[in-house]
């Protein structure tokens, strides 16, 4: 039998032998004798290097094993914790499969129960006859006995239990690191928690009704009861949200220390532009435009997020801002995620601003031209025009912010579909202007609906404008749940619409087939549709693993109408405009969240034709059907986002890296009450102590906190 790396027979005394006087919260885990090299490497992969790191590695959930049930009162198929004495125990091997079976009998004052473990031969040594033990597991029908526990969690009974008889922490596990092992190691290290100084000011701790940091860390790992666990969660959640607020507000203060170009509001110009539009602006568009125009008048740089549902008219609002800046004698940069989108913006924005003589340039890797004569020019030629100030508005990808591009007077940068334009990127914006002492105003656009409370709470360095309504008269996209038996009917409908000259998006969840999930992959769907279902049609395939050039080529062919159907993974989500595409077909719809499904649906319905969204699902569960019915019934992205947040949480809804939302360990981004409290506390503290000179521990903690958060 192989020697175990970390024996289950370890006692509290054995573990405590590791905690020599030299061990403190800054001790490297490599110095803890009972953590072998293999586990040291596993811990390091998780970013856990010191005792402090391990103490801040919080459980992901808990099992409540605190209620002891007498054996006589056990119920079949229930999870239960029992305590009793081992009356018999024996280990044997089956002759054929060489399966190791350990059978035991445990008794309490009420009755006896059979226990069975498979392939755990050490248990007979761990629980010899006469041992008082606590076990937790599922009560099942036995082979010879009436009922039994199979492979239960076990522990020798003691007052201060670790694995049973209490609320037991369960950690995120990885190869070589089990929750049981982590509990063994972390429990004795908690004696060092008093060395961690509390960074929250005493005034805030008292006002918010929080427990101390040391108590919170102890209780989050090994809570005495549910009440203690709730108190620990509240304290640690508040800490995260409070630190986020302080970090954001300090960044905002630093950004606003820069000087920017003050652009005077030209009311006649704005009225003339709005008057020549072929539609009437909504009230929400007018409010958003006014908020931006007011910011532009200030000599401190704007940093504003404009969010609005798909089709709400964000581009027009951005165009009003750009026109105001250009006519004041300055330049504007508009950055988007893809070359296709840059080209579409070039066409659309040029058309809007052409009557006002605005000179627009398109500057991407494969397409460099201007609206002056429509001809293509060289990269160096474009660079000279920008530097000389002969182009008013330059549209490109995020590659625009590179050292070689220099603007004469860049007063406004508009960033599409990147919620959080980070500190480094903002610094680059300053460098691409020939006036290094100034910083441009920054306007970020997003079609991902983020509820106002969440946005205000977590984008503290941004001001927020919301376009919460769609223009009147916009056709609703007919959305239908398609049962498996109606698949052929849907295919025939698609074939008919394609024969009328229309185009179709097909979205699949994964690139490769997953047998466990049974989810269709884009590649398999492409092969099926092109070979079996629609062999007569031109079909393209788009997924995230394609080289960037190939993605752009496929997308370009679809935009140009050369492809009838585009099969894609979720890379289609970020906004391209194909008015001729009127059907969105989504395979494995249950695998996507409501917010994401709504984003997919927004890829169609951009022309005058009635558009459709078909949700295909093989899952027949009531909850799945109810959730998908919400997207059928509701076309309001903000309401769907709220519902999605309740169901799945912000990390899955928005994608942490995509949205810039922080990767929180404890706090819930749906706890709006706590977010509000943290924001108010941060505002009040910075009013008194803007540089945190009187709160040095807190200032140091913000620096540490920022290093471990995933912001941009």
C-alpha positions in Angstrom: 0.0 0.0 0.0 1.3 3.5 -1.0 2.3 5.7 1.9 -0.2 8.6 2.2 1.2 12.1 1.7 -0.9 13.4 4.5 -2.2 10.7 6.8 -5.8 10.8 7.9 -4.6 9.7 11.3 -3.2 13.2 12.0 -4.4 14.5 15.3 -4.7 18.0 16.6 -1.6 17.5 18.6 0.3 16.3 15.5 -0.7 19.3 13.5 0.1 21.7 16.3 3.7 20.4 16.4 4.1 22.3 13.2 3.3 25.6 14.8 6.6 26.4 16.3 7.3 29.8 17.8 9.0 30.9 14.6 5.7 30.5 12.6 3.7 33.7 12.0 1.3 35.0 9.4 4.2 35.8 7.0 5.8 32.4 7.3 6.2 30.6 3.9 4.0 27.5 3.6 7.2 25.7 2.5 8.4 26.1 6.1 5.4 24.2 7.5 6.8 20.7 7.9 3.7 18.7 7.2 3.0 20.4 3.9 4.8 18.2 1.4 6.4 19.4 -1.8 3.5 18.2 -4.0 1.0 20.1 -2.0 3.3 23.2 -1.7 3.2 23.3 -5.5 -0.6 22.9 -5.6 -1.0 25.7 -3.1 1.4 27.9 -5.1 -0.7 27.4 -8.2 -3.6 28.9 -6.3 -1.5 31.9 -5.3 -1.2 30.6 -1.7 2.4 31.2 -0.5 2.3 32.3 3.1 0.2 31.5 6.2 -1.7 34.8 5.6 -2.6 33.7 2.1 -4.0 30.4 3.4 -6.0 32.2 6.1 -7.6 34.3 3.4 -8.5 31.2 1.3 -12.1 31.2 2.3 -14.5 28.2 2.0 -16.8 28.2 -1.1 -19.7 26.6 0.8 -20.6 24.7 4.0 -22.1 21.4 5.1 -24.1 21.6 8.2 -23.2 18.5 10.2 -24.0 20.1 13.6 -27.2 18.3 14.3 -26.6 14.8 15.8 -29.4 12.3 15.1 -29.9 9.2 17.2 -29.6 6.0 15.1 -33.2 5.0 15.9 -34.6 8.2 14.4 -32.8 7.9 11.1 -34.8 8.1 7.9 -34.0 6.3 4.6 -32.3 8.5 2.0 -31.6 11.4 4.4 -28.3 13.0 5.0 -27.5 12.6 8.7 -24.8 13.0 11.4 -24.6 10.3 14.1 -22.3 9.8 17.1 -21.6 6.5 18.8 -19.1 3.8 19.7 -17.4 1.4 17.2 -18.5 -2.1 18.2 -17.0 -4.1 15.4 -14.8 -3.3 12.3 -13.2 -5.6 9.7 -11.4 -5.0 6.4 -11.5 -7.6 3.5 -10.7 -7.9 -0.2 -13.0 -9.3 -2.8 -11.3 -12.2 -4.7 -11.9 -11.0 -8.3 -11.9 -7.2 -8.4 -9.6 -6.9 -5.4 -12.0 -4.3 -3.9 -11.1 -3.3 -0.4 -14.2 -3.3 1.8 -14.2 -2.0 5.4 -17.3 -2.9 7.4 -18.1 -1.6 10.8 -21.0 -1.5 13.4 -21.6 1.7 15.4 -24.0 1.9 18.3 -25.5 4.7 20.4 -28.0 4.6 23.2 -30.9 3.9 20.8 -29.7 1.3 18.2 -26.9 0.0 16.0 -26.0 0.7 12.4 -23.8 -0.9 9.8 -21.2 1.2 8.1 -19.4 0.4 4.8 -16.3 2.0 3.2 -14.8 1.1 -0.1 -11.0 1.3 -0.9 -10.1 3.0 2.4 -8.1 0.3 4.2 -6.6 2.8 6.7 -10.0 3.3 8.4 -9.7 0.1 10.5 -6.6 1.6 12.1 -8.3 5.0 12.5 -11.4 3.7 14.2 -10.5 0.6 16.3 -13.2 -1.1 18.3 -14.2 1.0 21.3 -13.5 4.4 19.6 -16.2 7.1 20.0 -16.8 8.5 16.5 -18.9 11.0 14.6 -20.0 10.1 11.1 -22.0 11.9 8.4 -23.5 10.4 5.3 -26.6 9.3 3.4 -28.8 6.6 4.9 -29.2 3.8 2.3 -30.7 0.3 2.1 -28.1 -2.3 3.0 -27.1 -5.6 1.4 -27.6 -7.7 4.5 -28.5 -5.0 7.1 -31.7 -3.1 6.8 -30.0 0.3 6.6 -26.4 1.4 6.4 -24.1 4.4 5.7 -21.8 4.1 2.7 -18.5 5.9 2.6 -19.5 8.5 5.3 -17.3 11.3 6.4 -15.8 10.3 9.8 -13.9 11.7 12.7 -13.0 10.5 16.2 -15.2 12.4 18.6 -13.8 15.3 20.5 -15.1 18.6 21.8 -13.5 20.7 19.1 -14.3 18.7 16.0 -13.0 19.6 12.5 -14.9 17.4 9.9 -18.1 16.4 11.6 -20.5 17.5 14.4 -20.4 21.1 13.3 -20.9 23.5 10.3 -18.1 22.1 8.1 -16.2 24.3 5.6 -15.9 23.1 2.0 -13.1 24.7 -0.1 -12.5 25.0 -3.8 -10.4 21.9 -4.5 -7.7 21.2 -6.9 -5.4 18.2 -7.7 -3.7 17.2 -4.4 -5.8 19.5 -2.2 -9.0 18.2 -0.6 -11.3 20.0 1.7 -10.5 17.5 4.5 -6.7 18.2 4.1 -7.2 22.0 4.0 -9.3 21.8 7.2 -6.6 19.9 8.9 -4.0 22.5 8.0 -6.0 25.7 8.4 -7.6 24.9 11.8 -4.4 25.1 13.9 -3.1 28.1 11.9 -6.1 30.1 13.0 -4.2 30.6 16.3 -2.1 33.1 14.3 -5.1 35.2 13.1 -4.6 37.8 15.9 -1.4 39.0 14.2 -3.5 40.4 11.3 -4.2 44.0 12.2 -7.7 45.3 11.5 -7.5 47.9 8.7 -11.1 49.2 9.1 -11.4 52.4 11.2 -13.1 51.6 14.5 -15.8 54.2 13.8 -16.9 52.3 10.7 -16.8 48.9 12.5 -19.1 50.3 15.2 -21.5 52.1 12.8 -21.9 49.2 10.5 -22.3 46.7 13.4 -19.4 44.5 12.2 -17.3 42.0 14.1 -13.5 42.3 14.2 -11.4 41.0 11.3 -9.7 38.3 13.4 -13.1 37.0 14.6 -14.5 37.1 11.0 -11.5 35.0 9.7 -11.9 32.4 12.5 -15.7 32.1 12.0 -15.6 32.0 8.2 -13.4 28.9 8.4 -14.9 27.2 11.4 -18.2 28.9 12.4 -19.6 28.2 15.8 -23.2 28.4 14.5 -25.2 30.0 11.6 -25.4 33.4 13.4 -21.6 33.5 13.7 -21.2 32.5 10.0 -23.6 35.3 8.9 -21.6 37.9 11.0 -18.3 36.7 9.4 -19.8 36.9 5.9 -21.1 40.4 6.5 -17.8 41.7 7.8 -15.7 40.2 5.0 -18.3 41.1 2.3 -18.3 44.7 3.6 -14.5 44.8 3.5 -14.5 43.8 -0.2 -17.1 46.3 -1.3 -15.6 49.1 0.8 -12.2 48.5 -0.6 -13.6 48.5 -4.1 -15.3 51.8 -3.4 -12.2 53.4 -2.0 -10.1 52.1 -4.9 -12.5 53.4 -7.5 -13.0 56.8 -5.8 -9.3 57.3 -5.5 -8.7 56.4 -9.2 -11.5 58.9 -10.1 -9.8 61.6 -8.0 -6.4 61.0 -9.6 -8.0 61.1 -13.1 -9.8 64.3 -12.4 -6.5 65.9 -11.3 -5.7 66.0 -15.0 -6.7 69.0 -17.2 -8.9 68.5 -20.2 -10.3 70.6 -23.0 -13.4 72.5 -21.8 -15.9 72.2 -24.7 -18.5 75.0 -24.5 -22.1 73.9 -25.1 -23.4 75.0 -28.5 -27.1 74.9 -28.3 -28.0 76.0 -31.9 -25.6 73.3 -33.2 -27.1 70.5 -31.2 -30.7 71.6 -32.1 -29.8 71.7 -35.8 -28.3 68.2 -35.6 -31.3 66.7 -33.7 -33.7 68.5 -36.1 -32.2 66.9 -39.2 -32.5 63.3 -37.8 -35.1 61.1 -39.5 -36.5 60.2 -36.1 -37.3 61.8 -32.7 -34.9 61.2 -29.8 -36.4 59.4 -26.8 -36.5 61.2 -23.4 -33.7 58.9 -22.2 -31.5 59.8 -25.1 -32.0 63.5 -24.5 -31.1 63.1 -20.8 -28.0 61.1 -21.5 -26.8 63.6 -24.2 -27.4 66.5 -21.8 -25.3 64.7 -19.0 -22.4 64.2 -21.4 -22.5 67.7 -22.8 -22.4 69.1 -19.3 -19.4 67.0 -18.5 -17.6 68.2 -21.7 -17.9 71.8 -20.5 -15.7 71.0 -17.5 -11.9 71.4 -17.5 -11.5 68.1 -15.6 -11.8 65.0 -17.8 -15.1 63.1 -18.0 -15.1 59.4 -17.3 -18.7 58.3 -18.1 -20.4 55.0 -18.9 -23.3 55.1 -21.3 -25.4 52.0 -21.1 -28.4 51.1 -23.1 -30.2 48.1 -24.5 -29.6 46.8 -28.0 -31.2 49.3 -30.4 -31.7 52.1 -27.8 -29.7 54.6 -29.8 -26.4 55.0 -28.0 -24.5 55.8 -31.3 -26.7 58.9 -32.0 -26.0 60.2 -28.4 -22.2 59.6 -29.0 -22.5 61.4 -32.3 -24.0 64.5 -30.7 -21.1 64.5 -28.3 -18.5 64.1 -31.1 -20.1 66.8 -33.2 -20.0 69.3 -30.2 -16.3 68.5 -29.7 -15.3 68.7 -33.4 -17.1 72.0 -34.0 -15.2 73.5 -31.0 -12.0 72.8 -32.9 -10.9 69.5 -31.3 -10.6 65.8 -32.4 -12.4 62.7 -31.4 -11.3 59.0 -31.3 -13.9 56.2 -31.5 -12.6 52.7 -30.6 -14.5 49.5 -31.1 -13.6 45.8 -30.5 -13.5 44.6 -34.2 -12.6 45.8 -37.6 -16.0 44.9 -39.0 -17.7 47.0 -36.3 -15.2 49.9 -37.0 -16.2 49.8 -40.7 -19.9 49.8 -39.9 -19.4 52.8 -37.5 -17.4 54.6 -40.2 -20.3 54.2 -42.6 -23.1 55.1 -40.2 -21.4 58.0 -38.3 -20.0 59.5 -41.5 -23.6 59.6 -42.8 -24.9 61.3 -39.6 -22.1 63.9 -39.5 -21.6 64.6 -43.2 -24.0 67.5 -43.4 -21.9 69.3 -40.8 -18.6 68.9 -42.7 -17.0 66.5 -40.2 -14.0 64.8 -41.7 -13.9 61.1 -40.6 -11.1 58.6 -40.9 -11.2 54.8 -40.6 -7.9 53.4 -39.3 -7.7 49.6 -38.9 -5.2 46.9 -39.8 -6.7 46.1 -43.1 -8.7 49.2 -44.0 -7.4 52.8 -43.9 -9.5 55.5 -45.6 -11.2 58.9 -45.0 -14.6 60.4 -45.7 -12.9 63.3 -47.5 -12.7 61.4 -50.8 -13.4 57.8 -49.8 -10.1 56.5 -51.1 -7.7 54.3 -49.3 -4.4 55.8 -48.0 -1.3 54.5 -46.4 -0.8 54.0 -42.7 1.8 56.8 -42.6 -0.4 59.0 -44.6 -3.3 58.5 -42.2 -0.9 59.2 -39.3 0.2 62.5 -40.8 -3.5 63.6 -41.3 -4.3 62.8 -37.6 -1.2 64.6 -36.3 -1.9 67.7 -38.4 -5.5 67.8 -37.1 -6.9 67.4 -40.6 -9.2 64.6 -39.5 -11.9 65.4 -36.9 -13.0 61.9 -36.0 -10.9 58.8 -36.2 -12.6 55.4 -35.9 -10.6 52.2 -35.3 -10.0 49.3 -33.0 -8.4 49.6 -29.6 -5.1 49.5 -31.4 -5.6 53.3 -32.0 -4.0 53.9 -28.6 -0.5 53.1 -29.6 2.6 55.3 -29.4 2.9 55.8 -33.1 -0.5 57.5 -33.4 -0.5 61.2 -32.4 -3.5 63.5 -32.3 -3.1 67.2 -32.5 -5.9 68.0 -30.0 -7.7 64.9 -28.8 -10.6 66.1 -26.6 -12.9 63.1 -26.6 -12.3 59.3 -26.7 -15.3 57.1 -27.2 -14.9 53.4 -26.3 -17.5 50.9 -27.5 -18.2 47.7 -25.6 -15.4 47.9 -23.1 -17.1 48.8 -19.8 -14.0 49.6 -17.8 -11.2 51.5 -19.6 -8.3 50.8 -17.2 -5.7 53.0 -15.7 -3.0 51.9 -18.2 -5.2 52.5 -21.2 -6.2 55.9 -19.9 -2.5 56.7 -19.5 -2.0 55.8 -23.2 -4.8 58.1 -24.1 -2.8 61.0 -22.7 0.3 59.9 -24.6 -1.4 59.9 -28.1 -2.2 63.6 -27.8 0.4 66.1 -28.6 -0.6 68.1 -25.5 0.7 65.7 -22.8 -0.5 67.9 -20.0 -4.1 67.3 -21.0 -6.3 64.2 -20.9 -9.2 63.6 -23.2 -12.8 63.2 -21.9 -13.7 59.5 -21.9 -17.1 58.0 -22.8 -17.6 54.3 -22.7 -20.6 52.6 -24.4 -22.1 49.2 -23.6 -25.2 47.3 -24.7 -24.9 45.0 -21.7 -27.7 46.1 -19.3 -26.2 46.5 -15.8 -28.7 47.4 -13.1 -28.2 51.0 -11.9 -27.5 50.0 -8.3 -24.9 47.5 -9.3 -23.2 49.8 -11.8 -23.1 52.8 -9.3 -21.8 50.5 -6.6 -19.0 48.9 -8.5 -18.0 51.4 -11.2 -17.4 54.1 -8.6 -14.8 55.8 -10.8 -17.4 56.2 -13.6 -20.4 58.5 -13.9 -23.4 56.7 -15.3 -25.9 57.5 -18.0 -28.6 55.0 -18.9 -30.8 54.8 -21.9 -33.6 52.7 -20.4 -36.1 52.8 -23.3 -36.3 51.9 -27.0 -37.4 54.2 -29.8 -41.1 54.0 -30.5 -42.4 51.8 -33.3 -39.5 49.3 -33.2 -40.8 45.9 -34.0 -40.5 43.3 -31.3 -38.6 40.2 -32.3 -40.9 37.1 -32.2 -39.2 34.7 -29.8 -40.2 31.0 -29.6 -39.1 28.0 -27.6 -38.7 25.2 -30.1 -39.4 21.6 -28.9 -37.2 18.8 -30.4 -40.2 17.5 -32.4 -40.6 20.9 -34.1 -37.0 21.1 -35.3 -37.9 20.2 -38.9 -40.7 22.8 -38.9 -38.2 25.5 -37.9 -35.7 24.3 -40.5 -38.4 24.7 -43.2 -39.2 28.2 -42.0 -35.6 29.1 -42.2 -35.3 27.6 -45.7 -38.3 29.7 -46.8 -36.9 33.0 -45.4 -33.4 32.3 -47.0 -35.1 31.8 -50.4 -36.6 35.2 -49.9 -33.1 36.6 -49.6 -32.8 36.8 -45.9 -29.9 35.6 -43.6 -29.7 33.6 -40.4 -27.5 33.4 -37.3 -27.0 30.1 -35.6 -25.4 30.2 -32.1 -24.0 27.2 -30.2 -22.5 27.1 -26.7 -19.2 25.2 -27.2 -16.5 24.7 -29.8 -16.0 21.0 -28.9 -18.7 18.5 -28.1 -19.2 17.6 -24.4 -20.6 14.2 -23.9 -21.5 15.0 -20.3 -23.4 18.1 -21.2 -24.8 16.9 -24.5 -24.3 20.4 -25.9 -24.0 21.0 -29.6 -20.8 22.4 -30.7 -20.5 25.0 -33.4 -18.3 22.7 -35.5 -20.7 19.8 -35.3 -23.7 22.1 -36.0 -21.9 23.5 -39.0 -21.1 20.1 -40.4 -24.7 18.9 -39.8 -26.4 22.0 -41.4 -24.0 22.2 -44.4 -24.1 18.5 -45.2 -27.5 17.2 -44.1 -30.0 20.0 -43.5 -29.1 22.9 -45.9 -26.5 21.5 -48.4 -27.8 23.9 -51.0 -27.0 27.0 -48.9 -23.8 28.9 -48.3 -22.9 28.5 -44.6 -20.0 30.0 -42.6 -18.4 29.0 -39.3 -17.1 31.4 -36.7 -15.6 30.6 -33.3 -13.1 32.1 -30.8 -10.2 29.7 -31.8 -10.1 31.0 -35.4 -7.2 33.4 -36.2 -8.3 37.0 -36.0 -7.9 37.5 -39.8 -10.1 34.5 -40.5 -12.8 35.7 -38.1 -12.8 39.1 -39.9 -13.0 37.4 -43.3 -15.9 35.1 -42.4 -17.8 38.0 -40.7 -17.1 40.2 -43.7 -18.6 37.6 -46.1 -21.7 37.4 -44.0 -22.1 41.2 -43.8 -21.7 41.4 -47.6 -24.4 38.8 -48.1 -22.1 36.1 -49.5 -23.2 33.6 -46.8 -26.8 32.6 -46.1 -26.2 31.2 -42.6 -23.5 32.0 -40.1 -22.9 29.3 -37.4 -21.1 30.8 -34.4 -20.2 30.4 -30.8 -20.9 33.3 -28.4 -18.2 35.5 -30.2 -21.2 36.9 -32.2 -22.5 38.6 -29.0 -20.6 41.9 -29.4 -22.5 44.1 -31.8 -22.3 43.9 -35.5 -25.1 45.2 -37.7 -26.6 43.0 -40.4 -30.1 44.4 -41.2 -30.7 41.5 -43.7 -30.3 38.9 -40.9 -33.8 38.3 -39.5 -33.5 34.9 -37.8 -31.4 34.1 -34.7 -31.4 30.4 -33.9 -29.8 29.4 -30.6 -28.9 25.8 -29.9 -28.6 24.6 -26.3 -30.4 27.8 -25.1 -30.5 26.5 -21.5 -26.7 26.7 -21.4 -26.8 30.5 -21.7 -28.0 33.1 -19.3 -31.0 35.4 -20.0 -28.8 38.5 -20.4 -26.6 36.7 -23.0 -29.6 35.3 -24.9 -31.0 38.8 -25.0 -27.7 40.0 -26.5 -27.8 37.3 -29.1 -31.4 38.2 -30.0 -30.3 41.8 -30.5 -28.2 40.8 -33.5 -31.4 40.6 -35.5 -34.3 43.0 -35.8 -32.2 45.8 -37.2 -34.0 46.2 -40.5 -37.7 46.7 -41.6 -38.5 43.0 -41.8 -40.1 41.1 -39.0 -37.4 39.2 -37.1 -37.4 35.9 -35.2 -35.5 34.2 -32.4 -35.7 30.4 -32.0 -34.5 28.9 -28.7 -33.7 25.2 -29.1 -33.3 23.1 -26.0 -33.2 19.4 -25.2 -33.6 20.0 -21.5 -37.2 19.5 -20.4 -36.9 20.5 -16.7 -39.6 22.8 -15.3 -37.0 25.4 -14.1 -35.3 25.5 -17.4 -38.6 26.0 -19.3 -39.6 28.7 -16.8 -36.3 30.6 -17.2 -36.4 30.4 -21.0 -40.1 31.5 -21.0 -38.9 34.7 -19.4 -36.9 35.6 -22.6 -39.9 34.7 -24.7 -42.2 37.0 -22.7 -39.8 39.9 -21.9 -37.9 42.2 -24.3 -36.5 44.6 -21.6 -32.8 43.9 -21.2 -32.6 45.6 -17.8 -35.5 43.4 -16.4 -33.9 40.3 -17.8 -30.5 41.3 -16.3 -32.1 41.7 -12.9 -33.7 38.2 -13.1 -30.5 36.7 -14.4 -28.5 38.2 -11.5 -30.9 36.5 -9.1 -30.5 33.2 -10.8 -26.8 33.0 -11.7 -24.9 35.9 -10.1 -22.9 38.6 -11.8 -19.8 36.6 -12.6 -21.7 34.3 -15.0 -24.1 37.0 -16.2 -21.4 39.5 -17.4 -18.2 37.6 -17.4 -15.8 39.1 -15.0 -13.0 40.0 -17.4 -15.3 41.2 -20.1 -17.2 43.5 -17.8 -14.5 44.6 -15.5 -16.5 43.4 -12.6 -14.2 42.4 -9.7 -13.7 38.8 -9.0 -15.1 38.8 -5.4 -14.4 36.1 -2.9 -17.1 36.9 -0.4 -19.4 39.7 -1.3 -22.6 39.2 -3.4 -23.0 41.8 -6.1 -26.7 41.5 -5.7 -26.6 42.7 -2.1 -27.5 46.2 -3.0 -28.1 47.3 0.6 -24.5 46.4 1.6 -23.1 47.9 -1.6 -24.9 51.2 -0.8 -23.6 51.1 2.8 -20.0 50.5 1.6 -20.3 53.4 -0.9 -21.6 55.8 1.7 -18.9 54.8 4.2 -16.1 55.2 1.5 -17.4 58.7 0.4 -17.5 59.9 4.0 -14.0 58.6 4.9 -12.4 60.1 1.8 -14.1 63.5 2.5 -12.3 63.5 5.8 -9.1 61.8 4.8 -8.6 61.9 0.9 -5.1 60.5 0.9 -5.7 58.1 3.8 -2.8 59.6 5.8 -4.8 58.9 9.0 -5.5 55.4 7.9 -2.2 53.9 6.9 -3.2 50.3 7.4 -6.2 50.8 5.1 -4.1 52.5 2.5 -1.7 49.5 2.5 -4.6 47.1 2.3 -6.0 48.8 -0.8 -2.6 48.3 -2.5 -2.6 44.6 -1.6 -6.3 44.2 -2.6 -5.8 45.7 -6.0 -3.1 43.2 -6.8 -5.4 40.2 -6.3 -8.5 41.6 -7.9 -9.2 41.1 -11.7 -10.3 44.5 -12.8 -9.7 45.0 -16.5 
